[in-house]
Amino acid sequence: MKKFCCVLLALLPLTAFAYPIDVQKNLNGMKIDYETFDTDSDIGSIRVANYGDVDASCKAVFSNGPEAPRTRKIDVPAGKHKNATAKFSRNIIKLRIELTCTPK
């Protein structure tokens, strides 16, 4: 039993810890869904899916504390999905994404 506990404690640093991601959305009544991912310790991404009948033009602003925000513009056709990714120069502690979508 002691060996088993020692092995578990030795493997503890290998586990990855995810950072929280907050999303503020302004979808203007469109049928848009999103999913966020913590790709790496300094990379965050969002997957935007358009379930409506009209193409969407979306803007995602990624913010990580004191660094300058990263803006990604994506056009999402009706019935499709697109990804947007932002890389920062330091590790992300908390990622904030402001997602704004308008009909095309």
JOUR-V687467 format. One record per backbone hydrogen bond with DSSP energy under -1.0 kcal/mol. CO is the residue of the C=O (numbers start at 0). NH is the residue of the N-H. If there is no record, write none. Layout:
co & nh
CO & NH
CO & NH
This chain:
co & nh
0 & 4
1 & 5
2 & 6
3 & 7
4 & 8
5 & 9
6 & 10
10 & 13
11 & 14
19 & 94
21 & 96
23 & 98
25 & 100
26 & 29
29 & 31
30 & 50
32 & 48
34 & 46
36 & 44
40 & 91
41 & 87
42 & 39
43 & 85
44 & 36
45 & 83
46 & 34
47 & 81
48 & 32
49 & 78
54 & 103
55 & 75
56 & 101
57 & 73
58 & 99
59 & 71
60 & 97
61 & 69
62 & 95
63 & 66
69 & 61
71 & 59
73 & 57
75 & 55
76 & 79
79 & 49
81 & 47
83 & 45
85 & 43
94 & 21
95 & 62
96 & 23
97 & 60
98 & 25
99 & 58
101 & 56
